[in-house]
């Protein structure tokens, strides 16, 4: 059976993405990269908000930071951890090598602004190229099955 170059490229891309996901979420892939960034520590404990920005002075990044700062307690109540991936300058919360891996995994070019929210299960719940209001994030999180369970355990009535 002959396989087209396009099919090979698609398969290679899928394999790279799966390998990246396995690495980031702590599954063994046989690679030495496992000593670096490991989002597995967040799994079932935190939702992860990843902010990608060209630099800390980017207006969209600053707008997103203001949204978060104004609602810190609500972010904590929802177990939301933040990762800041900046293309240049200080202010990022991950090492440059890890930033590169995250950019690859989420298909974010250097200098691009993106907001990505991962659920506690590691699934991507939000992927936006503009800043997102805190209420949009909270609405998404509050609809997640794990959040609904958390609220029930706290004795809060849920829909």
trRosetta pair geometry for C-beta under 8 A, 3 or more apart (Angstrom, degrees):
i j d omega theta_ij theta_ji phi_ij phi_ji
3 7 5.0 -116 -175 83 90 129
3 8 5.7 105 129 -55 117 91
4 7 4.6 98 58 5 82 101
4 8 7.1 -145 97 -3 46 85
5 8 5.5 -54 -149 38 36 114
5 9 6.3 39 153 -22 67 104
6 9 5.7 -53 -150 34 31 112
6 10 6.5 31 152 -19 64 104
7 10 5.7 -53 -148 35 33 111
7 11 6.3 32 154 -17 66 106
8 11 5.8 -55 -146 39 31 110
8 12 6.2 32 155 -20 65 107
9 12 5.7 -53 -145 37 29 112
9 13 6.3 32 154 -20 63 106
10 13 5.7 -56 -150 36 30 112
10 14 6.4 28 154 -16 65 106
11 14 5.8 -54 -147 38 31 110
11 15 6.2 32 154 -19 65 107
12 15 5.7 -55 -147 38 30 112
12 16 6.3 31 154 -20 64 106
13 16 5.8 -54 -148 35 30 110
13 17 6.4 28 155 -17 64 106
14 17 5.7 -55 -148 37 31 111
14 18 6.3 29 156 -16 66 107
15 18 5.9 -56 -145 39 29 109
15 19 6.2 31 155 -20 64 108
16 19 5.7 -55 -146 37 29 112
16 20 6.3 32 153 -20 64 106
16 104 7.7 -86 151 162 116 119
17 20 5.7 -55 -150 36 30 113
17 21 6.4 30 153 -18 65 105
17 105 7.0 116 -140 -138 68 60
18 21 5.7 -52 -146 37 33 111
18 22 6.2 35 154 -20 65 105
19 22 5.7 -53 -147 36 30 112
19 23 6.3 31 154 -19 64 107
19 29 5.5 98 -153 -146 83 147
19 31 7.6 88 180 -24 110 139
20 23 5.7 -56 -148 37 30 112
20 24 6.1 23 159 -15 66 109
20 101 6.6 174 -143 -173 104 89
20 104 6.3 -148 -110 106 152 106
20 105 4.4 -167 148 -96 136 95
21 24 5.9 -57 -141 40 29 106
21 25 6.0 1 168 4 66 114
21 105 6.8 133 -67 -146 62 114
21 122 7.9 103 -166 160 98 126
22 25 6.5 -73 -141 51 21 92
22 27 4.0 -76 -164 69 84 115
22 28 7.7 -48 161 67 113 23
22 29 5.0 118 106 -66 126 112
23 26 8.0 52 174 -53 25 18
23 27 7.4 -72 -59 58 24 71
23 29 5.4 -48 -70 5 84 139
23 31 6.3 -26 -100 57 121 134
23 33 5.6 3 -154 98 137 119
23 34 6.3 -128 -145 -87 82 70
23 101 7.5 -96 103 -169 133 136
24 37 6.5 -14 -124 116 75 104
24 38 7.2 166 -164 -133 37 35
24 39 4.8 17 164 17 87 115
24 40 7.8 155 136 -36 46 74
24 101 7.1 168 -77 142 103 120
24 102 7.7 105 -110 -92 135 71
24 105 6.2 36 -35 -103 148 163
25 38 8.0 83 -148 -167 8 65
25 39 5.7 -40 -90 75 53 98
25 40 5.1 97 -180 -77 45 81
25 43 6.3 77 -154 -63 93 134
25 122 5.3 27 -108 -130 133 149
26 34 7.7 88 -135 -150 47 100
26 38 5.2 69 -83 -166 88 104
26 39 7.3 -129 -28 66 90 55
26 40 2.7 7 -22 -44 136 151
26 41 7.7 129 -64 -31 136 57
26 43 7.3 -109 18 0 129 137
27 40 7.9 150 -30 -80 55 131
28 34 7.0 -7 -118 -89 57 154
29 33 7.9 -13 62 53 122 103
29 34 7.1 169 34 -62 87 110
31 34 6.1 133 83 -27 78 87
32 35 6.6 -22 169 6 67 107
33 36 5.5 -47 -175 25 67 115
33 101 7.4 140 -174 -96 136 145
34 38 7.0 49 -170 -86 63 112
36 95 6.9 -104 -155 53 109 134
36 97 6.2 -92 -137 103 154 118
36 98 5.5 -167 161 -77 117 98
36 101 7.5 133 107 -2 137 154
37 94 6.2 20 -93 -151 127 120
37 95 7.3 -147 -51 38 99 98
37 98 3.7 115 -39 -133 129 121
37 101 6.3 -172 44 67 135 139
37 102 7.3 -72 132 -49 171 100
38 41 5.9 82 106 -13 95 96
39 42 5.3 -43 -176 30 72 114
39 43 7.0 91 131 -42 76 88
39 48 6.5 -52 -150 -41 116 167
39 118 7.5 15 179 84 143 167
39 122 7.1 118 119 -120 122 98
40 43 5.2 -32 -155 3 49 122
41 45 7.3 -47 151 42 54 140
42 45 5.7 -129 -163 64 37 96
42 46 4.2 -72 -154 59 91 103
42 47 7.8 143 169 -73 117 1
42 48 5.2 43 158 -58 164 115
42 81 5.8 -120 -119 36 123 143
42 118 7.7 80 113 92 137 126
42 120 7.6 -135 146 -133 80 58
43 120 6.8 100 -162 174 41 62
43 121 7.3 43 -151 -139 85 22
43 122 5.6 -9 -109 -54 100 105
44 120 5.4 80 -104 165 25 106
44 121 7.4 53 -71 -87 66 49
44 146 7.9 -151 -132 -133 58 148
45 79 6.8 -147 150 -175 51 131
45 120 6.9 163 37 -142 25 104
46 79 4.9 -143 -118 159 58 93
46 80 6.8 117 -171 -125 90 16
46 81 4.2 32 166 -9 149 112
46 120 6.6 159 80 -108 19 82
47 78 6.5 -31 28 140 130 94
47 79 5.9 107 9 98 80 83
47 80 4.9 -31 73 -103 100 69
47 81 7.2 170 79 22 44 70
47 117 6.4 8 165 -175 112 92
47 118 6.3 176 -166 86 64 59
47 119 5.7 -37 -118 -135 96 32
47 120 5.6 -63 -71 -54 67 69
47 125 7.6 -31 -153 20 119 141
47 141 6.1 -103 -18 -118 173 113
47 144 7.8 158 -88 15 132 170
48 80 7.5 153 -96 -158 16 62
48 81 5.2 -25 -108 69 69 94
48 82 7.6 146 -161 -98 61 19
48 83 6.3 15 -176 -3 106 109
48 117 7.3 162 84 -154 49 46
48 118 4.3 4 53 49 96 110
49 68 7.7 172 105 -101 156 127
49 75 7.8 -61 0 -148 144 118
49 80 5.4 32 -16 180 113 110
49 81 7.1 -178 24 86 74 41
49 82 5.0 -27 71 -105 98 70
49 83 7.3 176 88 26 49 66
49 115 7.1 -17 -169 -167 91 87
49 116 7.4 154 -158 83 43 50
49 117 5.3 -12 -103 -103 70 78
49 118 8.0 -151 -66 23 30 70
49 137 7.1 6 -101 -142 130 140
50 82 7.7 150 -90 -161 32 53
50 83 4.6 -14 -112 67 77 105
50 84 8.0 177 -158 -80 53 23
50 85 6.4 17 -178 -3 97 115
50 102 6.5 -155 -162 -174 145 134
50 106 7.2 -173 94 -36 146 163
50 114 7.8 4 107 105 93 95
50 115 7.5 154 81 -158 56 39
50 116 4.4 -11 58 62 104 101
50 117 7.7 -167 20 -75 71 31
50 118 7.2 46 -11 -10 106 103
51 61 6.4 108 165 -132 123 86
51 64 5.8 160 -124 117 130 149
51 65 7.9 71 -148 -64 172 76
51 82 6.8 3 -1 -166 107 101
51 83 7.2 -179 26 89 66 53
51 84 5.1 -13 65 -115 105 66
51 85 6.8 177 88 28 51 71
51 114 7.7 170 -156 86 37 54
51 115 6.0 -7 -108 -107 68 71
52 85 4.7 -21 -105 74 68 110
52 87 7.9 58 -178 -44 82 88
52 102 7.6 -168 -85 122 109 114
52 103 6.9 117 -128 -98 133 81
52 106 7.4 -160 -40 88 143 137
52 108 4.7 -56 -169 175 172 158
52 112 6.2 10 126 92 123 79
52 113 6.3 162 96 -149 77 29
52 114 4.2 17 48 47 119 90
52 115 7.7 -142 27 -63 76 32
52 116 7.3 45 -10 -3 105 105
53 56 7.2 98 99 -86 135 31
53 58 4.6 -159 -175 41 113 145
53 60 6.9 -172 -118 81 107 94
53 61 3.6 36 -116 -77 159 131
53 84 7.5 -27 22 -166 108 87
53 85 7.4 141 22 82 61 59
53 86 5.6 -22 72 -110 85 72
53 87 7.2 -122 106 1 43 87
53 113 5.2 24 -111 -111 66 81
54 58 5.0 125 45 -71 93 129
54 61 7.7 -132 38 -24 66 133
54 86 7.3 12 115 -160 21 74
54 87 4.9 -38 -144 35 44 124
54 88 6.7 -10 167 28 67 94
54 110 7.9 78 -118 160 68 62
54 111 4.5 29 -107 -142 98 57
54 112 7.4 111 -62 4 80 15
54 113 6.9 -51 -14 -59 82 82
55 58 5.7 136 58 -30 61 92
55 61 7.6 -152 86 28 37 158
55 86 5.6 69 -121 -168 36 114
55 87 6.5 -71 -56 57 65 82
55 88 5.1 -36 -83 71 104 82
55 89 4.5 57 -143 30 108 130
55 91 7.4 91 -176 44 60 133
56 61 6.5 -130 -144 118 34 143
56 62 7.9 83 166 -70 58 83
56 86 6.1 -24 -49 -110 72 148
56 89 6.0 -113 9 107 94 127
56 90 7.0 -25 -13 87 137 60
56 91 3.7 79 -68 20 131 174
57 61 7.7 66 74 62 16 123
57 62 7.1 1 -162 -47 31 119
57 89 7.8 18 0 68 95 168
58 61 4.0 76 73 9 102 112
58 62 6.7 -176 87 -11 51 84
58 113 6.2 -180 156 -84 148 120
59 62 5.6 -53 -145 38 32 113
59 63 6.3 37 154 -22 65 104
60 63 5.6 -50 -148 34 32 114
60 64 6.4 32 152 -19 64 105
60 113 4.6 52 83 -166 143 163
60 130 6.4 -117 -139 -151 128 55
60 131 4.9 -166 -166 -40 79 100
61 64 5.7 -55 -150 36 31 111
61 65 6.4 33 151 -20 64 105
61 86 7.9 54 -130 -102 159 95
61 113 6.5 -132 -52 -124 83 113
61 131 7.9 -160 -69 -83 18 109
62 65 5.6 -51 -147 35 32 114
62 66 6.5 35 153 -20 64 102
63 66 5.8 -53 -153 33 31 112
63 67 6.7 36 148 -22 63 103
63 131 4.4 -94 98 -50 115 173
64 67 5.5 -49 -152 31 36 115
64 68 6.5 32 152 -16 66 105
64 115 6.3 -173 -122 -87 143 124
64 131 4.3 -147 -65 -130 85 103
64 132 7.0 40 -117 35 99 65
65 68 5.7 -57 -149 39 33 110
65 69 6.0 33 155 -21 68 109
66 69 5.7 -52 -138 37 31 111
66 70 6.3 30 161 -19 63 109
67 70 6.2 -64 -155 35 23 109
67 71 6.8 -18 160 16 59 115
67 131 6.7 158 -11 172 140 114
67 132 7.3 179 117 87 170 52
67 133 6.0 -154 -137 -142 134 41
67 134 4.7 -178 173 -41 94 89
68 71 6.5 -91 -154 54 27 88
68 72 6.9 61 155 -80 69 66
68 75 6.2 33 -154 -57 82 154
68 82 7.0 49 -150 -83 155 146
68 134 6.8 156 -85 -89 38 106
69 72 6.3 -4 -150 -48 34 101
70 134 6.7 -132 78 -21 98 150
71 74 4.4 -45 178 44 96 117
71 75 5.8 105 115 -28 88 92
71 134 4.2 120 11 -157 158 159
71 138 7.8 -105 173 -50 150 124
72 75 5.6 -56 -148 35 32 112
72 76 6.3 31 155 -18 67 105
73 76 5.6 -53 -149 37 33 111
73 77 6.3 38 151 -24 65 104
74 77 5.5 -46 -144 32 34 116
74 78 6.6 20 158 -7 63 108
74 134 6.8 87 84 169 135 125
74 138 6.2 -30 159 -93 126 129
75 78 6.1 -69 -153 46 29 101
75 80 4.5 -85 -169 58 82 120
75 82 7.9 4 174 -44 141 107
75 134 7.5 -87 -61 -142 95 110
75 137 8.0 6 -103 114 87 139
76 79 7.5 33 -177 -76 36 31
76 80 7.5 -90 -69 42 23 77
78 138 6.7 -148 -53 -120 155 74
78 141 4.9 42 -166 145 137 155
78 142 7.7 -77 -112 -63 123 71
78 147 6.8 -3 -143 -119 90 120
79 120 7.2 27 102 -82 133 114
79 150 8.0 -145 -2 -110 126 164
80 117 7.9 -39 -135 -138 114 103
80 137 7.5 45 -108 159 160 128
80 141 7.1 -72 -67 -95 115 153
82 93 7.0 100 114 19 83 160
83 93 5.5 -139 -146 75 53 118
83 94 5.7 29 -166 -37 107 117
83 102 7.4 -154 129 -116 140 162
84 91 6.5 -79 130 139 141 79
84 92 5.1 -155 107 -137 88 49
84 93 4.5 92 36 1 86 98
84 94 7.4 -178 69 3 50 83
85 92 5.8 43 -127 -139 26 115
85 93 7.9 -67 -59 44 49 74
85 94 5.9 -15 -92 40 80 121
85 99 4.6 149 -147 -136 96 92
85 102 5.4 -132 -90 85 153 139
85 103 6.8 -178 158 -58 144 86
85 108 7.6 98 99 91 140 148
86 89 6.1 -72 144 67 137 79
86 90 7.8 39 72 120 153 15
86 91 5.4 65 -24 78 157 95
86 92 4.1 -134 23 -63 94 100
86 99 7.4 -58 49 -132 43 147
87 99 7.9 173 -95 158 40 136
87 110 4.5 114 -134 -168 121 79
87 111 5.0 -14 -18 -61 177 49
87 112 7.9 108 -53 23 133 51
92 96 7.9 101 77 -76 154 58
92 99 6.2 -16 -175 -82 153 135
94 98 4.2 -111 169 94 113 122
94 99 5.1 150 92 -62 110 77
94 102 6.8 74 87 -9 166 140
95 98 4.6 87 57 11 82 105
95 99 6.9 -140 96 -11 40 87
96 99 5.3 -50 -143 32 33 117
96 100 6.5 37 156 -22 64 100
97 100 5.7 -49 -154 31 32 114
97 101 6.7 33 148 -18 62 104
98 101 5.4 -51 -150 35 38 113
98 102 6.3 38 152 -18 68 104
99 102 5.8 -54 -148 38 31 110
99 103 6.3 35 152 -22 64 104
100 103 5.7 -52 -148 34 30 113
100 104 6.5 30 153 -18 63 105
101 104 5.7 -56 -151 36 31 111
101 105 6.2 30 153 -20 66 109
102 105 5.6 -54 -142 37 32 112
102 106 6.1 0 167 9 67 111
102 108 7.4 -12 125 39 77 124
103 106 6.7 -75 -142 54 22 87
103 107 7.8 12 165 -166 55 2
103 108 4.5 -103 -141 72 70 89
103 109 7.2 87 -174 -107 116 8
103 110 6.7 13 -146 -66 160 61
104 107 7.4 19 -174 -75 28 41
106 114 6.8 173 134 113 129 154
106 116 5.5 -75 -137 -70 149 160
106 124 7.9 140 -118 -103 98 136
106 127 7.1 -170 -163 -129 107 118
108 112 5.2 -152 -172 75 80 124
108 114 5.0 -113 -112 14 125 144
109 112 4.5 92 61 -21 78 125
112 129 7.4 -59 177 -138 102 97
113 129 6.4 98 89 -172 79 61
113 130 7.3 55 108 -104 120 33
113 131 7.8 -41 158 -53 131 70
114 127 6.8 -11 -173 -167 112 72
114 128 6.9 153 -157 82 62 44
114 129 5.7 -34 -101 -105 72 55
115 126 6.7 -27 117 126 92 113
115 127 7.6 171 86 -145 55 29
115 128 4.8 -9 56 60 99 96
115 130 7.7 -44 9 83 114 29
115 131 6.6 96 -37 -128 139 37
115 132 5.0 -144 93 2 160 116
116 124 6.3 -54 -165 -138 100 102
116 126 6.6 167 -151 91 34 71
116 127 5.2 13 -110 -106 81 73
116 128 8.0 -174 -72 25 44 61
117 124 7.4 108 77 -161 52 57
117 125 4.8 -56 101 67 101 98
117 126 3.8 37 30 39 109 108
117 127 7.9 -132 27 -57 65 49
117 137 6.3 166 -83 -135 151 94
117 140 6.6 100 90 105 155 146
117 141 7.6 -104 174 -66 142 91
118 122 5.8 -16 -179 -149 119 33
118 123 6.7 151 -156 74 71 30
118 124 6.0 -45 -100 -96 70 48
118 125 6.6 137 -131 7 16 90
119 122 6.9 -39 71 26 73 20
119 123 4.9 2 34 56 114 85
119 124 8.0 -118 1 -51 83 3
119 125 4.9 100 -46 -43 92 122
119 144 5.4 170 -128 -137 119 142
119 146 6.8 135 178 24 107 126
120 144 7.6 126 13 147 94 144
120 146 4.9 -86 42 86 132 169
121 146 6.9 176 -33 -31 95 135
124 127 5.7 13 173 -45 126 111
125 140 5.5 128 149 164 119 124
125 141 7.6 94 125 -80 161 57
125 144 6.8 -43 -112 -83 147 119
126 132 6.8 42 168 -100 143 171
126 136 7.9 113 -124 136 147 104
126 137 7.1 -84 -3 -111 167 72
126 140 5.8 0 -54 -157 119 174
128 131 7.8 18 114 144 126 2
128 132 5.2 115 51 -60 155 115
132 136 4.9 -110 179 76 96 134
132 137 5.9 106 122 -51 120 93
133 136 4.6 103 60 -1 82 100
133 137 7.3 -149 98 -1 48 84
134 137 5.6 -56 -154 38 38 112
134 138 6.1 36 151 -19 70 107
135 138 5.5 -52 -141 40 34 111
135 139 6.2 40 157 -24 66 103
136 139 5.8 -51 -147 33 28 112
136 140 6.6 28 154 -17 61 106
137 140 5.9 -58 -154 36 30 111
137 141 6.2 25 153 -15 67 110
138 141 5.7 -56 -142 41 32 109
138 142 5.8 30 160 -21 68 111
139 142 6.0 -57 -140 38 24 109
139 143 6.7 21 158 -17 59 109
140 143 6.2 -69 -159 35 27 107
140 144 7.2 40 146 -40 63 97
141 144 5.6 -42 -161 4 40 119
141 147 5.4 127 157 -75 72 157
142 147 5.5 -131 -124 132 29 144
142 148 7.8 88 175 -68 52 68
142 151 7.7 54 -148 -47 81 142
143 147 7.3 44 50 62 21 130
143 148 7.6 5 -167 -51 24 106
144 147 4.3 84 65 7 92 108
144 148 6.9 -158 91 -11 46 84
145 148 5.5 -53 -148 33 34 115
145 149 6.6 35 154 -19 65 102
146 149 5.6 -51 -153 34 36 113
146 150 6.5 40 148 -23 65 102
147 150 5.4 -49 -149 33 36 115
147 151 6.4 36 153 -19 66 103
148 151 5.8 -53 -149 35 30 111
148 152 6.5 33 152 -19 63 105
148 158 5.0 129 -148 173 85 164
149 152 5.7 -54 -149 36 32 112
149 153 6.4 33 153 -20 65 105
150 153 5.8 -56 -152 35 30 111
150 154 6.5 23 151 -14 64 109
151 154 5.6 -60 -150 41 33 109
151 156 4.1 -75 -176 69 89 119
151 158 5.0 108 96 -63 133 119
152 155 7.6 49 -180 -71 32 18
152 156 7.0 -90 -71 58 26 69
152 158 6.0 -67 -62 6 84 124
